[in-house]
Amino acid sequence: MTQNAEHILDHSELFRGDEYQQMLAKKKALFENPHDPADVDRIKEWSKTSEYREKNFAREALTVNPAKACQPLGAVFAALGFERTLPFVHGSQGCVAYYRSHLSRHFKEPTSCVSSSMTEDAAVFGGLNNLTDGLANSYNMYKPKMIAVATTCMAEVIGDDLNAFIKTSKEKGSVPADYDVPFAHTPAFVGSHVTGYDNTLKGILEHFWDGKAGTAPKLERKANNTINFIGGFDGYTVGNVREIKRIFDLMGIGYTILADNSDVFDTPTDGEFRMYDGGTTLKDAANAVHAKATISMQQYCTEKTLSFIKGHDQEVVAFNHPLGVSATDDFLMTLSRVTNKAIPDALEQERGRLVDAMADSSAHVHGKKFAIYGDPDLCYGLAAFLLELGAEPIHVLSTNASKAWELKMQALFASSPFGQNCRAFPGKDLWHMRSLLFTEPVDFLIGNTYGKYLERDTGTPLIRIGFPIFDRHHHHRYPVWGYQGSMNVLVKILDKIFDEIDRKTSSVGKTDYSFDIIR
Amino acid sequence: MSRADNQGVAEIKARNKQLIDEVLKVYPEKTAKRRAKHLSVHEAGKSDCGVKSNIKSIPGVMTIRGCAYAGSKGVVWGPIKDMIHISHGPVGCGQYSWGSRRNYYVGTTGIDTFVTLQFTSDFQEKDIVFGGDKKVTKLIDELQELFPLNRGITIQSECPIGLIGDDIEAVSREKSKEYGGKTIVPVRCEGFRGVSQSLGHHIANDAVRDWIFDKSAPDTSSKFESSPYDVAIIGDYNIGGDAWSSRILLEEMGLRVIAQWSGDGSLAELEATPKAKLNILHCYRSMNYISRHMEEKFGIPWCEYNFFGPSKIAESLRKIASFFDDKIKQGAERVIAKYQPLVDAVTAKYRPRLEGKTVMLFVGGLRPRHVIGAYEDLGMDVVGTGYEFGHNDDYQRTAQHYVKDGTLIYDDVTGYEFERFVEKIRPDLVGSGIKEKYVFQKMGVPFRQMHSWDYSGPYHGYDGFAIFARDMDMAINSPIWGKTTAPWKDAPQPSLMAAE
């Protein structure tokens, strides 16, 4: 018998026992109608070839293992960044169960969000009643200060008009007439989660700045000296936003974080469940119109939002998930220019420490080949940092990136001697990446949890940076922006490099002459 | 608040009724009226739990339910390992259900098995406008080229497919013919259908009937010689290896498991199932439909079983054996006896740490009732339970075989209700899903995910019971729960004392 009360075996060990192994072998031989192992091997080897790669890249209809999610996920993420705001997704309810699970699995935190639970009858007659009843119920039950509505693909296909529906719902008394219900149309068949973030943030700002859907006068801009900061869809939002606040405070800048969800995704365990915590206040969201400028850390997450803000006479600046020395320099110098505040010594010292760390360690990264995938901005930031370390980001792939992103990436590669053999792949998925890793191998892969399948198949060690990270804990608590965040990223990369050296040299009496304790 | 504390059942009932009244107060009148039907206190001797079920969730509440797509792709079809399951529609549904249910399987992933891959038609605006049939037709050609060892394909419809009127049945027929009778199954599991994932299970069962059974005559499909002891495991999704720690017991008692539905299952096993002498059904909710169909059409009897905890396992082994001859009956006794030392050791170790602890459950499928026996084997007391998507027959089974007088029952509980109930009752453990986990842990209440076994498992069978017992102990008796309040909170603050 395999199991033992004194030493209980988990699934990872239990099924390796003889009894189970024999049982599974018998199941396969007798009942599964398995393929000839020679055929399995043949196809497996073929799937690693250039011939397979060519067919794989020729596909037009099939997507396998995409590195993107759908719009409403980004909508929920953005809405949770406002004070006592309940995200409300208009459409079928299963979607919301998925968004809540997905975000909770990454952050290990509760994710509050409701749906209008549309079913067949709503598909035929439209979802107005669901929205009206739903707003009334959430308003009474969860006492939010604001309900931010977004749509699913279902509501979009049947053509539900949120502006009209919310108006009608208010007329029917579901929520008070002056209650804040900003909205955004976020069809899942357009863009990805970053588009949903963009649409929702724009929707919320539009609500406050442009007269609350015709129910209030438009705000008149009275320029002040504060700046707005937008993080974008970011799996590191907890660590990153706090790091950015620290930097702003060091510089003495007055700021508003737009969609600050750093607290709601990091509430304490102290006996109380906080459904709402922190967040940009509604007053600050409205007053953000008066800011001098808006800075976005992720261009491709905020295209529509920035264009909207620019239309309100603010300067807008977009970065691409800045990482490393030069990108952080740019970020700080831009802050300094826009706010007329000097960059303090403390930050200059942090810069020096990052440079120090890179000088100490770059020998281990220099010349190494990397593959990267993820959201377009993250890919850009990571690639730029690798080039700075003398590494080569050979394949950079982003399922939700555009042709314009590709050009920008290629320009980045062209700017560095280490970028000469590097290529950007917009619109491709992780099955494409698999072919790339087999036919043009690299030393390391950087990406989210799903990359572990690629690591297993191709043997390329995975450095987990991105969203979602389900199978490692608490990475989101550590920033990846700024000099200190870059240090965290550097350490992640180095840890994997050293682990690999140890793994490859640990064989006793064979390779362990290089099993060093000093590096 | 345990019943072991001598609290009378009458008192518990009164408290629970008051709790229900309290949570209903927060809703608008119409909603309160509707929700009232789903909340109850169990009265012993009643034929069901006194709640309405399988009714639409109320808009704007935090329901824990999913959708028909989740029921079909996520539960029934997704674990069939040698077929490719296309999430047909926009990217999200496939992405969120990718690898999240831990349906363990053995195979060469991406070559002859495909469970942990995400195949999607990734609908774009033009597909909504012009329809997706052409895209999925082409997609099937691409699958055939890139994944030539797939044994079959299913098309799992997401919301837009039904709304724009795509004809995935025609596509399936046409492509099946083109590929020499290949099994291609269209499944109309659009997320807006029905009130929860439950309808997705039913639709998926019907698709097996129409597109697998009706295509292949039962006597031609399987290559093996039948034996008098052939059974099929129905409704076990092999989460953390559950079906394996179940299968081993059945084989040890002398039965032959010719198919697993659907965890670690294969198309060949689906096709061979009509040759079974008995279908044994674990998750009644998700697969009773196809079991009833096989009974009607092929004359195969089915029986339910419960492999959580030694009491129910022994009871179930004997029940299954009762369909067979003495050889199997003796086999069942032999298996029960063989594992008794393990049961004794596990109980001796964990029962003293868990005796009298109270549990509140809220899960899907069979678990709101089936796991109660396992808790009782450890001396624990389930004081509240409810189903995400149960039907009346689930509540009947619960009332007649599982819950005690006075148990709080909540169907399709809303986040608000569940939080209030737990806050007031303060059970020693809550068992529910990922969406609930962190809410209750923040409140300082120990928690186990009872959908996915919190990344542990298996929990089925005797081997699984050992893990179950260990996990409950580790959750409840973790030292961390003694630290949720800062020590200075217990003592009066100096400033407050001064103020007094």
Interface residues (C-beta under 8 A of the other chain):
Chain A: M1 T2 Q3 N4 A5 E6 I8 L9 D10 H11 L14 F15 E19 Y20 M23 L24 K27 K28 L30 F31 E32 N33 P34 H35 D39 V40 I43 K44 S47 Y52 K55 N56 R59 E60 A61 L62 T63 V64 N65 P66 K68 A69 C70 Q71 P72 L73 F88 G91 S92 Q93 G94 C95 A97 Y98 Y99 R100 S101 H102 S104 R105 K108 E109 P110 T111 S112 C113 V114 S115 S116 S117 M118 T119 E120 A122 A123 N130 L131 D133 G134 L135 A136 N137 S138 Y139 N140 M141 Y142 T152 C153 M154 V157 I158 P187 A188 F189 V190 S192 T267 P268 T269 D270 G271 E272 F273 R274 W431 R434 Y450 Y453 D457
Chain B: V26 Y27 P28 K30 T31 K56 S57 I58 P59 G60 V61 M62 T63 I64 R65 G66 C67 A68 Y69 A70 D82 G89 P90 V91 G92 C93 Q95 Y96 S97 W98 G99 S100 Y104 V106 T108 T109 G110 I111 D112 T116 L117 Q118 F119 T120 S121 D122 F123 Q124 E125 D127 I128 K135 V136 K138 L139 E142 L143 E145 L146 P148 L149 R151 E158 C159 P160 G162 L163 I164 G191 F192 R193 G194 V195 Q197 K223 F224 G240 G241 W244 S245 R247 I248 E251 V257 I258 A259 Q260 D264 S266 L267 A268 E269 A272 K338 Y339 L342 A345 V346 A348 K349 T414 G415 Y416 E419 G433 I434 K435 K437 Y438 V439 F440 Q441 K442 M443 G444 S456 G457 P458 Y462 D463 A466 I467 R470 T484 T485 A486
